[in-house]
Amino acid sequence: MRLRHHLKFCFLLLLCSFFHKRTQAQNIDSLYLRNIYDRSIDFDETKLDSLLYYSNYIREKSAEIKLKTGSVMALRLLAIHTEMQGEYDSATVYYLKELEEAERLGNVGYEISALSDLCILYSNLKQPAKSKEMILKSLALEKKTGNIGGLATGYENLGAIYNELGMHDSSLYVLNEALRLARTLDAGWDSSTVYNNIGNVYFDQKQFSLALPYFQHNFSVHSSTGEKGSLWYDCLNLADVFLEMDRSDSALKYVEASLNLAQELKSRSRQSDSYEIAAKYFHKMGNYKKAYEYLQTKATLDTSLLNEKTNRTVATLQEKFNATKREQQNQLLMVEVDKQKIQNRYVTFLAFIAVFVAVWIGFYLYQNHKKNIQLQAKNELIQKQNDKLYELNYEKNSLISVVSHDLSGPFANIKMWTQILNTGPDNFTPEQKKAISRIESSTVNGEKLIRNILDVEKAETNRQKLSLENFDLKIFVEEMVNAYRPSAQKKAIKLHYDHLDREVLFMSDKQLVSRICENLISNAIKYTMPGKQVWVSVSDEKDAVSIIVRDEGLGIPKDELPNLFSKYSKISTQPTAGEASTGLGLSIVKRIVEELNGKITCESEPGMGSLFTVVLKK
């Protein structure tokens, strides 16, 4: 449990130098807003409300005093706020808007800030290639400004990204370059993260003796400055490296220090990481009971953190859903109001029909045409809103499934450690045995609850008990092929059935075999151009039967084949006649085939068609 990399929000030197002259030209209000901004960018997750408040405050006050850079500062604080809440899509949008606004203003300092923010975000999202792209753009701008501090920070971040990509030599090179530049700056420049990143590179290469001096250097510096947050990272790193070097006494010292600092900082995420390194230490020492206790505490804390994050996300999704629903109701009401207005006009015109019949007819036709255009526009808007509601509902259901799935990990760990404790019951008192039994019972109940939730996600397959019967597979598949001949004829597709001259007796569930054939044959017709051919055949081996469907369709790109049978997967190949495709068919086929103790494979190339083979054991 080490800090794997340590990218920095270290742009204060650049911004101070870049805006020094302009600050003097502005009045005290603009300086006041910049001071608020500089303090706010260092807020942590405990000050989320303050971040949002100051973002709105800076935006409003900047508009009043016509401070152009106020929009960039407000956007950055809003992006940091959404990122801390785990809303990474929204955070990405705000960071890109920050970059766009900085480019519009021609403000190089804020451009560098936005690019660095995006670099860190992509790194946290495990997209090191995108992160590298952002930091290289940032470095190019830094070189133009000639800001040594900015260059040092850029090289430092690039080194961490290279380490993520496994480019250790490149990482060490740019990190040492960052260290060289840092030594040319004033003593106030913090180079501890450079040391930390160099230590991480050696740690990842398992050169622990080389990593140790860098972590020790940081510990010494932060001990003298009293920076508890940084000191906690140092203790965690030192505990980890001493454990890998089998220096247990030294490791224990820093494990205890990290636990104490996490408590002092009142940071539950830091406490969770400290509990994990403590469990690792006691596991390595053979004290499994103590290791289990720390893992149990960590699991409880992680579950609490996950529930908080989940509740925030669900609340946000619910609010979006409610807002969209209200907007839809307003639009429907407006349509009704428009209809009522048209009806009232119609009644008014009827009163004067005798005198103005010709004028009325022309005016009515015009109004009717206008009404149809309005209704069409309203209907399109309502359809878009319905689509959005569907996406939000799907996102909510997916979130429930993901959360249920991720909770299975802590339960599995608790169950494993409970089983380990049960291997030595003679060492426990009756009360302790009873407590272990209760833990194990609670774990089983928790796993059962998770399985029940996940079963809802799998409900589309309509699983039921198998109804086995003996039937002739050759005749059965032939009936399935004949059922799809009208569909093939509509597209001028020749549908062939190649079969054996003898019976192919097979015991299975006819309904499930029928669903397999329906999906494969309908897909073959759906993705084949008119005038082409589709072949269906049955083979009989010693211990298995095979159903083979081959077509002359559009084919599937090679890079999409691994996800072909995934739930909700969408391939780039589209049905040739605009037929609908949900992305569920092949995932259902795969699940049914596996339920029948079989397997399914696909061979395909773009423009060469596809070959699906289902093998079912007798």
C-alpha positions as CSV (number, residue, x, y, z in Angstrom):
1,M,0.0,0.0,0.0
2,R,2.3,2.7,-1.3
3,L,1.6,6.0,-3.0
4,R,2.0,4.6,-6.6
5,H,2.7,8.0,-8.1
6,H,2.4,11.5,-6.9
7,L,1.4,14.1,-9.5
8,K,1.4,17.7,-8.2
9,F,-0.9,20.7,-8.2
10,C,2.1,22.9,-8.1
11,F,1.4,26.0,-10.3
12,L,1.6,28.8,-7.7
13,L,5.1,29.9,-8.7
14,L,4.1,30.1,-12.3
15,L,0.9,32.0,-11.7
16,C,2.5,34.4,-9.2
17,S,5.2,35.4,-11.7
18,F,2.8,35.5,-14.7
19,F,0.3,37.7,-13.0
20,H,2.5,39.9,-10.8
21,K,2.3,43.0,-13.1
22,R,-1.4,42.6,-13.9
23,T,-2.3,42.2,-10.2
24,Q,-0.7,45.6,-9.5
25,A,-2.9,47.1,-12.2
26,Q,-6.1,45.7,-10.7
27,N,-7.9,47.0,-7.7
28,I,-7.9,45.3,-4.3
29,D,-11.1,43.3,-5.2
30,S,-9.3,41.3,-7.9
31,L,-6.4,40.6,-5.6
32,Y,-8.9,39.4,-3.0
33,L,-10.5,37.0,-5.4
34,R,-7.2,35.6,-6.5
35,N,-6.2,35.0,-2.8
36,I,-9.5,33.1,-2.3
37,Y,-8.8,31.0,-5.4
38,D,-5.2,30.2,-4.3
39,R,-6.4,29.0,-0.9
40,S,-9.4,27.0,-2.4
41,I,-7.3,24.9,-4.8
42,D,-5.6,23.2,-1.8
43,F,-9.0,22.2,-0.2
44,D,-9.4,18.4,0.4
45,E,-12.6,16.3,0.4
46,T,-13.7,17.6,3.8
47,K,-14.3,21.0,2.2
48,L,-16.5,20.1,-0.8
49,D,-19.2,22.6,0.1
50,S,-16.6,25.4,0.4
51,L,-15.2,24.6,-3.0
52,L,-18.6,24.9,-4.6
53,Y,-19.4,28.1,-2.7
54,Y,-16.2,29.8,-3.7
55,S,-16.5,28.7,-7.3
56,N,-19.9,30.5,-7.5
57,Y,-18.6,33.4,-5.5
58,I,-15.6,34.1,-7.7
59,R,-17.8,33.8,-10.8
60,E,-20.4,36.3,-9.6
61,K,-17.9,38.8,-8.2
62,S,-15.6,38.6,-11.2
63,A,-18.6,39.5,-13.4
64,E,-19.2,42.6,-11.2
65,I,-15.7,43.9,-11.4
66,K,-15.2,42.6,-15.0
67,L,-12.2,40.4,-14.1
68,K,-11.8,38.3,-17.2
69,T,-9.8,35.5,-15.6
70,G,-12.5,35.0,-13.0
71,S,-14.3,32.5,-15.3
72,V,-11.2,30.3,-15.5
73,M,-10.7,30.3,-11.8
74,A,-14.4,29.5,-11.1
75,L,-14.4,26.6,-13.7
76,R,-11.3,25.1,-12.2
77,L,-12.7,25.1,-8.6
78,L,-16.0,23.6,-10.0
79,A,-14.0,20.8,-11.8
80,I,-12.0,20.0,-8.6
81,H,-15.3,19.8,-6.7
82,T,-16.9,17.4,-9.2
83,E,-13.8,15.3,-9.4
84,M,-13.7,14.9,-5.6
85,Q,-17.3,13.7,-5.7
86,G,-16.3,11.0,-8.2
87,E,-18.2,12.6,-11.1
88,Y,-15.3,12.1,-13.5
89,D,-17.3,12.7,-16.7
90,S,-18.5,16.1,-15.5
91,A,-15.0,16.9,-14.1
92,T,-13.5,16.2,-17.5
93,V,-16.0,18.6,-19.2
94,Y,-15.3,21.4,-16.7
95,Y,-11.5,21.0,-17.1
96,L,-11.8,21.1,-20.9
97,K,-14.0,24.2,-20.6
98,E,-11.3,25.7,-18.3
99,L,-8.7,25.0,-21.0
100,E,-10.9,26.4,-23.8
101,E,-11.5,29.6,-21.8
102,A,-7.8,30.0,-21.0
103,E,-7.0,29.6,-24.7
104,R,-9.7,32.2,-25.6
105,L,-8.1,34.7,-23.2
106,G,-4.6,33.9,-24.5
107,N,-3.6,33.2,-20.9
108,V,-0.6,30.7,-21.0
109,G,-0.5,30.3,-17.2
110,Y,-4.0,29.1,-17.0
111,E,-3.6,26.9,-20.1
112,I,-0.7,25.1,-18.3
113,S,-2.9,24.8,-15.2
114,A,-5.8,23.2,-17.2
115,L,-3.5,20.8,-19.0
116,S,-1.9,19.7,-15.8
117,D,-5.4,19.2,-14.2
118,L,-6.4,17.0,-17.1
119,C,-3.1,15.1,-16.8
120,I,-3.8,14.3,-13.2
121,L,-7.5,13.4,-13.9
122,Y,-6.6,11.0,-16.7
123,S,-3.9,9.4,-14.4
124,N,-6.5,8.8,-11.7
125,L,-8.8,7.3,-14.3
126,K,-6.0,4.8,-15.3
127,Q,-5.5,6.4,-18.7
128,P,-1.7,7.0,-18.7
129,A,-1.6,7.5,-22.5
130,K,-4.0,10.4,-22.3
131,S,-2.3,11.7,-19.2
132,K,1.0,11.7,-21.1
133,E,-0.5,13.6,-24.0
134,M,-1.7,16.4,-21.7
135,I,1.6,16.8,-19.8
136,L,3.6,16.9,-23.0
137,K,1.4,19.8,-24.2
138,S,1.9,21.5,-20.8
139,L,5.7,21.1,-21.0
140,A,5.8,22.6,-24.5
141,L,4.1,25.7,-23.1
142,E,6.4,25.8,-20.0
143,K,9.5,25.8,-22.3
144,K,8.0,28.9,-24.1
145,T,7.6,30.8,-20.9
146,G,11.0,29.7,-19.6
147,N,9.6,29.1,-16.1
148,I,12.1,26.7,-14.4
149,G,9.7,25.8,-11.6
150,G,7.0,24.8,-14.0
151,L,9.4,22.8,-16.1
152,A,10.6,20.9,-13.0
153,T,7.0,20.1,-12.0
154,G,6.2,19.0,-15.6
155,Y,9.2,16.6,-15.7
156,E,8.2,15.3,-12.3
157,N,4.7,14.5,-13.5
158,L,5.9,13.0,-16.7
159,G,8.3,10.7,-14.8
160,A,5.3,9.4,-12.7
161,I,3.4,8.7,-15.9
162,Y,6.3,6.9,-17.5
163,N,6.5,4.7,-14.4
164,E,2.8,3.9,-14.8
165,L,3.5,2.9,-18.4
166,G,6.4,0.6,-17.3
167,M,9.0,2.8,-19.0
168,H,11.3,2.8,-15.9
169,D,14.5,4.1,-17.6
170,S,12.6,7.0,-19.2
171,S,11.0,7.7,-15.8
172,L,14.3,7.9,-14.0
173,Y,15.8,10.1,-16.7
174,V,13.1,12.8,-16.6
175,L,12.8,12.6,-12.8
176,N,16.5,13.3,-12.4
177,E,16.1,16.2,-14.8
178,A,13.4,17.5,-12.6
179,L,15.7,17.2,-9.6
180,R,18.5,19.0,-11.5
181,L,16.2,21.9,-12.3
182,A,14.8,22.0,-8.8
183,R,18.3,22.5,-7.4
184,T,18.7,25.7,-9.4
185,L,15.6,27.2,-7.8
186,D,15.1,28.8,-4.4
187,A,15.2,26.6,-1.3
188,G,11.4,27.1,-1.0
189,W,10.6,24.8,-3.9
190,D,9.3,21.4,-2.6
191,S,11.3,18.5,-4.3
192,S,9.9,15.8,-2.0
193,T,7.5,14.4,-4.6
194,V,10.5,14.0,-7.0
195,Y,12.2,11.9,-4.4
196,N,9.0,10.0,-3.8
197,N,8.5,9.2,-7.5
198,I,12.2,8.1,-7.9
199,G,11.7,5.8,-4.9
200,N,8.6,4.4,-6.5
201,V,10.4,3.6,-9.7
202,Y,13.1,1.6,-7.8
203,F,10.3,0.0,-5.7
204,D,8.5,-1.2,-8.8
205,Q,11.7,-2.6,-10.1
206,K,12.1,-4.5,-6.8
207,Q,15.4,-2.6,-6.1
208,F,14.3,-1.9,-2.5
209,S,17.7,-0.8,-1.2
210,L,17.9,1.9,-3.9
211,A,14.3,3.1,-3.1
212,L,14.9,3.3,0.6
213,P,17.2,6.4,0.7
214,Y,14.6,8.5,-1.2
215,F,11.8,7.7,1.2
216,Q,14.0,8.3,4.2
217,H,15.0,11.7,2.8
218,N,11.4,12.7,2.5
219,F,10.7,11.4,6.0
220,S,13.5,13.5,7.4
221,V,12.3,16.7,5.6
222,H,8.7,16.4,6.6
223,S,9.6,15.5,10.2
224,S,11.4,18.8,10.5
225,T,8.5,20.8,8.8
226,G,5.7,19.0,10.7
227,E,3.7,18.4,7.5
228,K,1.5,15.5,8.8
229,G,-0.2,14.7,5.5
230,S,3.1,14.2,3.7
231,L,4.7,12.5,6.7
232,W,1.9,9.9,6.6
233,Y,2.8,9.1,3.0
234,D,6.4,8.7,4.0
235,C,5.6,6.3,6.8
236,L,3.4,4.2,4.5
237,N,6.2,4.0,1.9
238,L,8.9,3.2,4.5
239,A,6.7,0.5,6.1
240,D,6.2,-1.1,2.7
241,V,9.8,-1.0,1.6
242,F,11.0,-2.4,5.0
243,L,8.5,-5.2,4.7
244,E,9.8,-6.1,1.3
245,M,13.4,-6.1,2.7
246,D,12.3,-8.4,5.6
247,R,13.3,-5.7,8.2
248,S,10.3,-6.3,10.4
249,D,11.3,-4.1,13.4
250,S,11.7,-1.1,11.2
251,A,8.5,-1.9,9.3
252,L,6.5,-2.1,12.5
253,K,7.8,1.3,13.6
254,Y,6.5,3.0,10.5
255,V,3.2,1.0,10.4
256,E,2.4,2.3,13.9
257,A,3.4,5.8,12.9
258,S,1.1,5.7,9.8
259,L,-1.8,4.5,12.0
260,N,-1.3,7.3,14.5
261,L,-1.0,10.0,11.8
262,A,-4.1,8.8,10.0
263,Q,-6.0,9.1,13.3
264,E,-4.7,12.6,13.9
265,L,-5.5,13.7,10.4
266,K,-9.1,12.3,10.8
267,S,-8.9,10.9,7.3
268,R,-10.8,7.7,6.8
269,S,-9.2,7.0,3.4
270,R,-5.8,7.3,5.0
271,Q,-6.9,5.1,7.9
272,S,-8.1,2.5,5.5
273,D,-4.7,2.4,3.7
274,S,-2.9,2.2,7.1
275,Y,-5.1,-0.7,8.2
276,E,-4.1,-2.5,5.0
277,I,-0.4,-2.1,5.5
278,A,-0.8,-3.2,9.1
279,A,-2.7,-6.3,8.0
280,K,0.1,-7.0,5.5
281,Y,2.7,-6.7,8.3
282,F,1.0,-9.1,10.7
283,H,0.2,-11.6,8.0
284,K,3.9,-11.6,7.1
285,M,4.7,-12.1,10.8
286,G,2.3,-15.1,11.0
287,N,-0.1,-13.3,13.4
288,Y,-3.2,-14.1,11.3
289,K,-5.6,-13.1,14.0
290,K,-4.2,-9.6,14.2
291,A,-4.1,-9.4,10.4
292,Y,-7.7,-10.5,10.2
293,E,-8.8,-7.8,12.8
294,Y,-7.1,-5.0,10.7
295,L,-8.6,-6.3,7.5
296,Q,-12.1,-6.5,9.1
297,T,-11.7,-2.9,10.3
298,K,-10.6,-1.8,6.8
299,A,-13.5,-3.6,5.2
300,T,-16.0,-1.9,7.6
301,L,-14.4,1.5,6.8
302,D,-14.3,0.9,3.0
303,T,-18.0,-0.1,3.1
304,S,-18.8,3.1,4.9
305,L,-16.9,5.2,2.4
306,L,-18.4,3.3,-0.5
307,N,-21.9,3.8,0.9
308,E,-21.3,7.5,1.2
309,K,-20.1,7.8,-2.3
310,T,-22.9,5.6,-3.6
311,N,-25.5,7.7,-1.8
312,R,-24.1,10.9,-3.2
313,T,-24.1,9.4,-6.7
314,V,-27.6,8.0,-6.4
315,A,-28.9,11.3,-5.0
316,T,-27.4,13.1,-8.0
317,L,-28.9,10.7,-10.5
318,Q,-32.3,10.9,-8.8
319,E,-32.2,14.7,-9.0
320,K,-31.3,14.6,-12.7
321,F,-34.1,12.1,-13.2
322,N,-36.6,14.3,-11.3
323,A,-35.5,17.4,-13.2
324,T,-35.9,15.7,-16.5
325,K,-39.3,14.4,-15.5
326,R,-40.4,17.9,-14.5
327,E,-39.2,19.3,-17.8
328,Q,-41.0,16.6,-19.7
329,Q,-44.2,17.4,-17.8
330,N,-43.8,21.1,-18.6
331,Q,-43.4,20.3,-22.3
332,L,-46.5,18.1,-22.3
333,L,-48.5,20.9,-20.6
334,M,-47.3,23.4,-23.2
335,V,-48.5,21.1,-25.9
336,E,-51.9,20.9,-24.3
337,V,-52.0,24.7,-23.9
338,D,-51.2,25.0,-27.6
339,K,-54.0,22.6,-28.5
340,Q,-56.4,24.6,-26.3
341,K,-55.4,27.9,-28.0
342,I,-56.0,26.4,-31.4
343,Q,-59.4,25.0,-30.4
344,N,-60.4,28.5,-29.0
345,R,-59.4,30.1,-32.3
346,Y,-61.4,27.5,-34.1
347,V,-64.5,28.3,-32.1
348,T,-64.1,32.1,-32.7
349,F,-63.7,31.6,-36.5
350,L,-66.9,29.5,-36.6
351,A,-68.9,32.5,-35.3
352,F,-67.9,34.5,-38.4
353,I,-68.0,31.6,-40.9
354,A,-70.9,33.0,-42.9
355,V,-69.0,36.2,-43.7
356,F,-65.4,35.1,-43.8
357,V,-65.6,31.5,-45.0
358,A,-62.9,31.9,-47.6
359,V,-60.5,33.8,-45.3
360,W,-61.2,31.4,-42.5
361,I,-60.3,28.3,-44.6
362,G,-57.0,29.8,-45.6
363,F,-56.2,30.9,-42.1
364,Y,-57.2,27.5,-40.7
365,L,-55.0,25.7,-43.1
366,Y,-52.1,27.9,-42.2
367,Q,-52.7,27.4,-38.5
368,N,-53.1,23.7,-38.9
369,H,-49.7,23.5,-40.7
370,K,-48.1,25.6,-38.0
371,K,-49.6,23.4,-35.3
372,N,-48.2,20.2,-37.0
373,I,-44.7,21.7,-37.1
374,Q,-45.0,22.7,-33.4
375,L,-46.3,19.2,-32.5
376,Q,-43.5,17.6,-34.4
377,A,-40.9,19.7,-32.7
378,K,-42.5,19.0,-29.3
379,N,-42.7,15.2,-30.0
380,E,-39.0,15.2,-31.0
381,L,-38.1,17.0,-27.8
382,I,-40.2,14.5,-25.8
383,Q,-38.5,11.6,-27.5
384,K,-35.1,12.9,-26.7
385,Q,-36.1,13.4,-23.1
386,N,-37.5,9.8,-23.0
387,D,-34.2,8.6,-24.4
388,K,-32.3,10.5,-21.7
389,L,-34.6,9.1,-19.0
390,Y,-33.8,5.6,-20.2
391,E,-30.1,6.3,-20.1
392,L,-30.4,7.6,-16.5
393,N,-32.4,4.6,-15.5
394,Y,-29.9,2.2,-17.0
395,E,-27.1,4.1,-15.3
396,K,-28.9,3.7,-12.0
397,N,-29.4,0.0,-12.5
398,S,-25.8,-0.5,-13.6
399,L,-24.6,1.4,-10.5
400,I,-26.6,-1.0,-8.2
401,S,-25.1,-4.0,-10.0
402,V,-21.5,-2.7,-9.8
403,V,-21.9,-1.8,-6.1
404,S,-23.3,-5.2,-5.3
405,H,-20.6,-6.9,-7.2
406,D,-17.8,-4.8,-5.6
407,L,-19.1,-5.6,-2.1
408,S,-18.4,-9.3,-2.6
409,G,-14.7,-8.6,-2.3
410,P,-14.7,-7.6,1.4
411,F,-17.1,-10.4,2.3
412,A,-14.8,-12.9,0.6
413,N,-11.9,-11.6,2.6
414,I,-13.8,-11.8,5.9
415,K,-14.9,-15.3,5.1
416,M,-11.4,-16.4,4.3
417,W,-10.0,-15.1,7.5
418,T,-12.9,-16.6,9.5
419,Q,-12.0,-20.0,8.0
420,I,-8.3,-19.5,9.0
421,L,-9.4,-18.7,12.5
422,N,-11.6,-21.8,12.6
423,T,-8.6,-24.0,11.9
424,G,-7.4,-23.5,15.5
425,P,-10.5,-23.4,17.7
426,D,-8.7,-24.9,20.7
427,N,-7.0,-21.6,21.3
428,F,-10.3,-19.7,21.8
429,T,-12.7,-19.3,24.6
430,P,-16.4,-20.3,24.1
431,E,-17.3,-16.7,23.7
432,Q,-14.7,-16.2,21.0
433,K,-15.8,-19.3,19.2
434,K,-19.4,-18.0,19.3
435,A,-18.2,-14.6,17.9
436,I,-16.4,-16.3,15.1
437,S,-19.5,-18.3,14.3
438,R,-21.6,-15.1,14.2
439,I,-19.1,-13.5,11.8
440,E,-19.2,-16.5,9.5
441,S,-23.0,-16.5,9.6
442,S,-23.2,-12.8,8.8
443,T,-20.7,-13.2,5.9
444,V,-22.9,-16.0,4.4
445,N,-26.0,-13.8,4.7
446,G,-24.2,-10.9,3.1
447,E,-23.0,-13.0,0.2
448,K,-26.5,-14.4,-0.2
449,L,-27.9,-10.8,-0.4
450,I,-25.4,-9.8,-3.0
451,R,-26.2,-12.9,-5.1
452,N,-29.9,-12.0,-5.0
453,I,-29.2,-8.5,-6.2
454,L,-27.0,-9.8,-9.0
455,D,-29.7,-12.3,-10.0
456,V,-32.0,-9.4,-10.8
457,E,-29.4,-8.2,-13.3
458,K,-29.4,-11.6,-15.0
459,A,-33.2,-11.9,-15.2
460,E,-33.3,-11.3,-19.0
461,T,-32.4,-14.9,-19.6
462,N,-35.5,-16.2,-17.9
463,R,-33.6,-19.1,-16.4
464,Q,-35.7,-22.0,-15.3
465,K,-35.3,-25.7,-14.5
466,L,-34.2,-27.8,-17.5
467,S,-36.9,-29.8,-19.2
468,L,-34.9,-32.6,-20.8
469,E,-36.3,-34.8,-23.6
470,N,-34.9,-36.9,-26.4
471,F,-35.4,-35.6,-29.9
472,D,-34.0,-35.7,-33.5
473,L,-31.8,-32.6,-33.7
474,K,-31.6,-32.8,-37.5
475,I,-35.4,-32.4,-37.8
476,F,-35.6,-29.9,-35.0
477,V,-33.0,-27.5,-36.7
478,E,-34.7,-28.0,-40.1
479,E,-38.0,-26.8,-38.6
480,M,-36.1,-23.7,-37.2
481,V,-34.6,-23.0,-40.6
482,N,-37.9,-23.3,-42.3
483,A,-39.4,-20.8,-39.9
484,Y,-36.9,-18.2,-41.0
485,R,-37.2,-18.8,-44.7
486,P,-39.8,-16.0,-45.1
487,S,-37.4,-13.5,-43.4
488,A,-34.6,-14.6,-45.7
489,Q,-36.8,-14.4,-48.8
490,K,-37.7,-10.8,-47.9
491,K,-34.0,-9.9,-48.3
492,A,-33.5,-12.2,-51.3
493,I,-31.1,-14.2,-49.2
494,K,-30.7,-17.9,-50.0
495,L,-31.0,-19.9,-46.8
496,H,-29.4,-23.4,-47.0
497,Y,-29.7,-26.4,-44.6
498,D,-27.0,-29.0,-44.9
499,H,-27.9,-32.1,-42.8
500,L,-26.9,-35.7,-42.3
501,D,-28.8,-38.6,-43.9
502,R,-29.5,-40.2,-40.5
503,E,-31.1,-39.3,-37.2
504,V,-29.2,-37.1,-34.8
505,L,-30.8,-38.2,-31.5
506,F,-30.0,-35.7,-28.7
507,M,-31.3,-35.2,-25.1
508,S,-31.6,-31.6,-24.0
509,D,-34.1,-28.8,-23.3
510,K,-35.8,-28.0,-26.6
511,Q,-36.9,-24.6,-25.6
512,L,-33.3,-23.5,-24.8
513,V,-31.9,-25.1,-28.0
514,S,-34.7,-23.2,-29.8
515,R,-33.5,-19.9,-28.4
516,I,-29.9,-20.6,-29.5
517,C,-31.1,-21.3,-33.1
518,E,-33.4,-18.3,-33.2
519,N,-30.7,-15.9,-32.2
520,L,-28.0,-17.3,-34.5
521,I,-30.2,-17.7,-37.6
522,S,-31.9,-14.3,-37.2
523,N,-28.5,-12.6,-36.7
524,A,-27.1,-14.2,-39.8
525,I,-30.0,-12.9,-41.9
526,K,-29.9,-9.5,-40.1
527,Y,-26.2,-8.9,-40.9
528,T,-26.2,-10.3,-44.5
529,M,-26.7,-8.1,-47.5
530,P,-29.6,-8.9,-49.9
531,G,-28.7,-11.5,-52.6
532,K,-26.1,-13.3,-50.4
533,Q,-26.3,-16.7,-48.7
534,V,-26.6,-18.2,-45.3
535,W,-25.8,-21.9,-44.4
536,V,-27.1,-23.9,-41.4
537,S,-25.8,-27.4,-40.6
538,V,-25.8,-30.0,-37.9
539,S,-22.9,-32.5,-37.2
540,D,-22.8,-35.5,-34.9
541,E,-19.6,-36.6,-33.2
542,K,-19.0,-39.3,-30.7
543,D,-19.8,-37.4,-27.5
544,A,-21.2,-34.1,-28.8
545,V,-23.4,-32.4,-31.4
546,S,-22.7,-29.2,-33.2
547,I,-25.0,-26.5,-34.7
548,I,-23.1,-24.4,-37.3
549,V,-24.3,-21.1,-38.8
550,R,-22.3,-19.4,-41.5
551,D,-23.1,-16.3,-43.5
552,E,-21.8,-14.1,-46.3
553,G,-22.5,-11.0,-44.2
554,L,-20.5,-7.9,-43.3
555,G,-18.2,-9.6,-40.8
556,I,-16.9,-8.4,-37.5
557,P,-13.7,-6.4,-36.8
558,K,-11.0,-8.5,-35.1
559,D,-10.7,-6.1,-32.1
560,E,-14.4,-6.4,-31.4
561,L,-14.5,-10.2,-31.2
562,P,-13.4,-10.5,-27.6
563,N,-16.4,-8.5,-26.4
564,L,-18.9,-10.0,-28.8
565,F,-20.7,-12.1,-26.2
566,S,-20.7,-9.5,-23.5
567,K,-23.9,-8.1,-22.1
568,Y,-25.1,-4.9,-23.9
569,S,-22.1,-5.1,-26.3
570,K,-22.5,-3.1,-29.5
571,I,-20.4,-3.8,-32.5
572,S,-19.6,-1.3,-35.3
573,T,-21.2,-3.6,-37.9
574,Q,-24.9,-2.6,-38.4
575,P,-27.9,-4.7,-39.7
576,T,-28.1,-4.4,-43.4
577,A,-31.8,-3.5,-43.6
578,G,-32.0,-1.3,-40.5
579,E,-33.1,-4.1,-38.2
580,A,-33.0,-3.5,-34.5
581,S,-30.1,-4.8,-32.3
582,T,-30.1,-4.7,-28.5
583,G,-26.6,-6.2,-27.9
584,L,-28.2,-8.9,-25.6
585,G,-28.8,-11.7,-28.1
586,L,-25.3,-13.2,-28.2
587,S,-24.8,-12.8,-24.4
588,I,-28.0,-14.7,-23.8
589,V,-26.9,-17.4,-26.3
590,K,-23.6,-17.8,-24.5
591,R,-25.3,-18.1,-21.1
592,I,-27.7,-20.7,-22.4
593,V,-24.9,-22.7,-24.1
594,E,-23.0,-22.7,-20.8
595,E,-26.1,-23.7,-18.9
596,L,-26.3,-26.7,-21.3
597,N,-22.7,-27.5,-20.6
598,G,-21.5,-26.5,-24.0
599,K,-19.4,-23.8,-25.7
600,I,-19.8,-21.3,-28.5
601,T,-17.1,-19.8,-30.8
602,C,-17.1,-17.2,-33.6
603,E,-14.7,-16.8,-36.6
604,S,-15.1,-13.6,-38.6
605,E,-13.4,-11.1,-40.8
606,P,-14.8,-7.8,-42.2
607,G,-16.3,-8.4,-45.7
608,M,-15.8,-12.2,-45.4
609,G,-18.8,-13.1,-43.3
610,S,-19.0,-14.9,-39.9
611,L,-19.0,-18.5,-38.7
612,F,-20.7,-19.4,-35.4
613,T,-20.3,-22.9,-33.9
614,V,-22.2,-24.2,-30.9
615,V,-20.9,-27.5,-29.4
616,L,-23.3,-29.3,-27.0
617,K,-22.2,-32.4,-25.1
618,K,-24.5,-35.4,-25.3
